[in-house]
Amino acid sequence: MSKRLKIINVVGARPNLPKIAPLMREMRRHPEIEPILVHTGQHYDEKMSKIFFDELGLPKPDFYLGIGSGSHAVQ
């Protein structure tokens, strides 16, 4: 029995969302790869995050950390 290669992809800031979209699409084409999407929640409102998921066809994140805004110490 072969195991699938798990690849964890962590995104949160707007510049990373368009970059990860084609990578997620390609990884999902390969049954031997299990792409895992983690959204930090750094950009959490619709205009800064959700719109990218919708328009780029990104899957719902497997994990949402809900970091939000705040100082580095708070985050």
C-alpha positions as CSV (number, residue, x, y, z in Angstrom):
1,M,0.0,0.0,0.0
2,S,1.6,3.3,-1.0
3,K,1.2,6.4,1.0
4,R,0.2,9.8,-0.5
5,L,2.8,12.6,-0.2
6,K,1.3,15.3,2.0
7,I,2.3,18.8,1.1
8,I,1.3,21.6,3.5
9,N,0.8,24.9,1.8
10,V,0.5,27.9,4.2
11,V,-1.0,31.2,2.9
12,G,-2.3,34.3,4.5
13,A,-1.2,37.5,2.8
14,R,-2.8,38.6,-0.4
15,P,0.4,38.1,-2.6
16,N,0.5,34.5,-1.6
17,L,-3.1,33.6,-2.6
18,P,-2.7,34.1,-6.4
19,K,0.6,32.2,-6.2
20,I,-0.8,29.2,-4.6
21,A,-3.8,28.8,-6.9
22,P,-2.0,27.2,-9.8
23,L,0.1,25.1,-7.5
24,M,-3.0,23.7,-5.7
25,R,-4.7,22.9,-9.1
26,E,-1.6,21.0,-10.3
27,M,-1.1,19.1,-7.0
28,R,-4.8,18.0,-7.1
29,R,-4.2,16.5,-10.6
30,H,-1.8,13.9,-9.1
31,P,-3.4,11.2,-7.0
32,E,-0.1,10.5,-5.2
33,I,-0.1,14.0,-3.7
34,E,-2.4,15.2,-0.9
35,P,-2.2,19.0,-0.8
36,I,-3.2,20.5,2.5
37,L,-4.1,24.2,2.5
38,V,-3.6,26.2,5.7
39,H,-4.9,29.8,5.8
40,T,-3.3,31.9,8.5
41,G,-6.2,34.3,8.5
42,Q,-3.9,37.3,8.3
43,H,-6.1,38.8,5.7
44,Y,-9.6,37.8,6.8
45,D,-12.2,40.1,5.2
46,E,-14.0,39.4,1.9
47,K,-12.1,42.0,-0.1
48,M,-8.7,40.9,1.2
49,S,-9.1,37.1,1.2
50,K,-12.4,35.5,0.3
51,I,-12.6,37.1,-3.1
52,F,-9.3,35.5,-4.0
53,F,-10.6,32.0,-3.0
54,D,-13.7,32.6,-5.0
55,E,-12.2,34.1,-8.2
56,L,-9.1,31.8,-8.3
57,G,-11.1,28.7,-7.5
58,L,-9.1,27.9,-4.4
59,P,-10.5,25.1,-2.3
60,K,-11.8,25.9,1.2
61,P,-8.7,25.7,3.5
62,D,-8.2,22.5,5.4
63,F,-7.2,24.6,8.4
64,Y,-8.0,28.2,9.2
65,L,-5.8,29.6,12.0
66,G,-7.7,32.9,12.4
67,I,-4.6,35.0,13.2
68,G,-6.4,38.2,12.3
69,S,-4.7,41.6,12.8
70,G,-2.6,42.7,15.7
71,S,1.0,43.0,16.7
72,H,3.4,40.2,16.1
73,A,3.3,39.4,19.8
74,V,-0.5,39.0,19.8
75,Q,-0.5,37.0,16.6
